[in-house]
């Protein structure tokens, strides 16, 4: 159960980071991830992939909850 809770916290954190980053990109053309990690493209890509997985996981969980 504790791992399940940790997963949900991690998903929420990734979605917040992803949402804030897209908001900054849309409003100010400022990419927070690139600003933090600079030329470390591999790390930035890993973060983007994790944000994508978090969004997919949350979407699946939302659909499952709607079906109950």
C-alpha positions as a Python dict, from the first residue, in 0.01 Angstrom:
ca = {
    (1, 'X'): (0, 0, 0),
    (2, 'X'): (286, 238, 79),
    (3, 'X'): (437, 192, -270),
    (4, 'X'): (95, 262, -421),
    (5, 'X'): (74, 589, -229),
    (6, 'X'): (428, 684, -334),
    (7, 'X'): (337, 619, -699),
    (8, 'X'): (36, 851, -675),
    (9, 'X'): (245, 1126, -514),
    (10, 'X'): (511, 1089, -786),
    (11, 'X'): (247, 1100, -1061),
    (12, 'X'): (93, 1416, -913),
    (13, 'X'): (435, 1580, -883),
    (14, 'X'): (525, 1496, -1243),
    (15, 'X'): (191, 1627, -1369),
    (16, 'X'): (237, 1952, -1179),
    (17, 'X'): (590, 1997, -1316),
    (18, 'X'): (470, 1914, -1668),
    (19, 'X'): (171, 2144, -1647),
    (20, 'X'): (373, 2434, -1511),
    (21, 'X'): (638, 2383, -1777),
    (22, 'X'): (381, 2385, -2060),
    (23, 'X'): (216, 2693, -1910),
    (24, 'X'): (550, 2875, -1902),
    (25, 'X'): (627, 2766, -2258),
    (26, 'X'): (288, 2886, -2379),
    (27, 'X'): (290, 3217, -2196),
    (28, 'X'): (654, 3320, -2204),
    (29, 'X'): (832, 3078, -2439),
    (30, 'X'): (1034, 2974, -2132),
    (31, 'X'): (1114, 2605, -2086),
    (32, 'X'): (1175, 2544, -1716),
    (33, 'X'): (1321, 2196, -1769),
    (34, 'X'): (1577, 2326, -2018),
    (35, 'X'): (1656, 2618, -1788),
    (36, 'X'): (1724, 2384, -1496),
    (37, 'X'): (1917, 2113, -1681),
    (38, 'X'): (2070, 2318, -1964),
    (39, 'X'): (2243, 2113, -2229),
    (40, 'X'): (2168, 1785, -2053),
    (41, 'X'): (1926, 1673, -2323),
    (42, 'X'): (1915, 1313, -2200),
    (43, 'X'): (1791, 1414, -1855),
    (44, 'X'): (1534, 1652, -2004),
    (45, 'X'): (1405, 1380, -2236),
    (46, 'X'): (1377, 1137, -1944),
    (47, 'X'): (1171, 1394, -1752),
    (48, 'X'): (945, 1450, -2054),
    (49, 'X'): (893, 1073, -2091),
    (50, 'X'): (815, 1038, -1719),
    (51, 'X'): (562, 1323, -1742),
    (52, 'X'): (403, 1147, -2040),
    (53, 'X'): (384, 817, -1851),
    (54, 'X'): (235, 997, -1551),
    (55, 'X'): (-34, 1152, -1770),
    (56, 'X'): (-114, 816, -1931),
    (57, 'X'): (-127, 646, -1589),
    (58, 'X'): (-358, 914, -1450),
    (59, 'X'): (-584, 892, -1756),
    (60, 'X'): (-616, 514, -1716),
    (61, 'X'): (-687, 548, -1342),
    (62, 'X'): (-949, 816, -1414),
    (63, 'X'): (-1122, 594, -1671),
    (64, 'X'): (-1119, 299, -1430),
    (65, 'X'): (-1273, 512, -1153),
    (66, 'X'): (-1542, 642, -1389),
    (67, 'X'): (-1643, 284, -1464),
    (68, 'X'): (-1710, 201, -1098),
}
